[in-house]
Amino acid sequence: MTTIVEMPLRFDGTIKKIMDSRNEFKKRIKKSQIITYSIEYFSSCFLDDPRHMKAIHIRLYNLQQNQRPEINNYVISWEDTPRNEEEDWNAFQLRVNDQLEDFLFELKEHANVVEGSL
């Protein structure tokens, strides 16, 4: 005999910018059991160009006993970084990539961080 169980999601479909709600993001990270992320890269028409990150999409999963899971979406992207007028596009991409790498390193300090989706 097979039992089919429907597990409804409590999914927050809105994507929040981390820079707009940094404190809320930190609080939710502490409560989350699982954190997943995916990376977006700047695109180039040349295959030999180095790949630079332009955004990190993060999902926080808060699983509670006898309740629906709570899933929150966040993003940190190149749009959050102001561009200097004297800086060219390649230098800007490199600076954004460095900032996102630092953020990702900080995020990976939490034990339950997984790249990809569940």
N, C-alpha and C positions, 0 to 999 in steps of 0.2 A: 504494500500500500504506500502510495506517495502522497505526501502532504504538501500543498502549495501554500506558501505564506506570502502575502503581499506586504512589503515593507515600504510604506509611503515616506517620501523625503520631506524634510522641512528645509527647503532650498531657497535661499535668498538670491534671486536672479539678478539683482543690481550689483554692478561692479563698483567698488569704492576705491578711490585713489588713496594709496598709503600716505602720501604727503599731506593730504587734507585731513586725515584722521589717524595720525601716528600713535597717539595714546590709546585709542580704541583698538588699533591693530595689535599693539603690544599686550593689552589685556586679553584679547581673544587668542593670541598665540599661547599664552600661559594656560588657558583653559582647554585648548585643542589637544586631542590625542594624536591626530595625524595631520600632517601638513604636506600638501603636494604643490609642485610648481612646474610651470612650463616656460620656456624661453623663446622670445622672438628675436630675430636678427635683422639688422639692416640688410637690404637686398642690393646686389650689385650685378651688373651684366657680365662681369669678368669672374671666372671661376677661381682664379689665383689670388683674388683679393682676400685679405684676412677677414674673418667673420667677426663682427662687432655686435654685441647685444644691444637691443633697443628697448626691450620691455621684459618684465617678469610677471607672469600671471600666477597668483597664489590662491589656493583653496584651503580653508581651515575647516576641519571636521571635528565637531564636538559630539561625541557619542555618549548618551546617557542611558542608564538601565531603564527599561520599560517606557522609553520615550522615543520619539522620532529623532533621527540625527539632524543636527543643525550644521548647515554648510554655508560658509561665507566666502565670497569672492573678493579678491583685492588685486590691484595692479600697481606697479611702479614702472614708469616709462620715461623715454627720452623727453617727452613733453613736460615733465616735471623739472627739467634742468634748463635754466635760462642760458641762452647762447650769447657769448660776448661778440661785439661787433667786429673786433679785430681778428677773431678766430675763424679759420676756414672750416669747411664742412668735415674734412677728414679729421682735423684736430678735435672738433666737437664730438664726432662719433667715438673717437678714442677716449675722450674724457667721460662721456656717458657710459661707455663700456667699463671703464675703471670703477665708476661709482656703482654700477650695477653688480660688478664682481664683488666689491666690498660688501654690498648689501646681502648678496647671496652667501658669502662667507659667514656673515653674522647670522643669517637665517639657519645655515647648516649646523650651527652650534647647538641647535635644538635637536634632540635625539630622533624624533620621528618625522624627518623631512625626506620626502621621496620625489624624485624627478619623474614626471609623467602624470598619468591619471590613475584613479582606482577603478 
